[in-house]
Amino acid sequence: MRGTERVVARVNYTASGEGPSSITEISKKVGLSKSSAYRALSSLKNAKWVIQDSDTKKYSLGSTLLELGLSVTSRLDLRSASLPFLNKLGGSIA
């Protein structure tokens, strides 16, 4: 697994809905040593892609990912994107 794929795997695992995760849980799930997972999570933490609870030391998604998602949705034309599906469901909608 290449570096970028590892980062994506960590973010996807953290976003999986299983709640905050420890370094041990994350490293086992993505198949890396704790030290490799820690280094990657440290970089993600610096970029605010993940946050770490100071009490439990568990990681969860950070606010930067929300900002990125919102920037994408602000550029989407949902009406145009959904129109073909709406037409299939209920006939012609203009």
N, C-alpha and C positions, 0 to 999 in steps of 0.2 A: 504494500500500500504506500503510495507516494505521500509526501508532506501535505499537499492540499487535500487529498482524499482523507487523510487522518483528521485534519481540522474539520472538514465537513462531517465526518463520522461522529466526532465529539459534539459538535453543535447539534446534529440530528438527534443524538442520544439524549442530550440535555433537554431538547425540545420535545421529547417523546411523550411527555405527559406523565411520566413516572414520578414527578416531583423532583426536588433538589437531590443531587447525587454526590456521593463521596468520591474521592480520587480513586479508591479501590474499586468501587462499583463501575466507574467510567472506564478505568483501565481494563477491567475484565471484559466489559461489554464490547469495547472496540478492539480488544486483542493486543494491547500494548503494555509495556512495563509501566510501573507507577511513575518512574522518573521521566519517561517520554510523555506520558499523559500530563504530568505536572508541568513540564516545560511548555507544552502546547496550551494548557489551560492558563498558565501565567501570561502568555501572549494574548490569549483571548480576553483575559481579565483586564489587561492594560488597555485593550481596544474597547472595553466595556461591552463586549459581546456576551460575556458571562460575568456574573457576580458571585462572590463567595460570602456566605453568612459567617460573620465573625464568631458566633457562638458554636454552631454545629460544624463549621468548616466545609459545608456542602455547597456545591455549585448549582446555579440555575441561570436561565437566560437573562441577559442584561438589556437595558433600554435602547442600546444602539440598534439592535435587531428590529425593535419596534419602529424606530425612526426610519430604518431602511425599508421596511414593509410599507409604512405609510407613504414614503416617497414614491414607491412603485404604484400604489393604488391611486395616488393623486394624478398620475399620468394615464391611467386606464380610462377608456371610454366604455363603461359597462353597458350602456345601451347598445352600442354597435356590437360588442362582443356577445351579448346575450340574444340579440335579435334572431339569428338563425335557429337557436334552440326554441325560442318562444314561437317562432313561425311553425316549427314542427309540432309543437304542443297544441297550438290553438288556431292554426290558420294564419292568414296574413295580418300582421300588426305593423302599422306604419309609424 
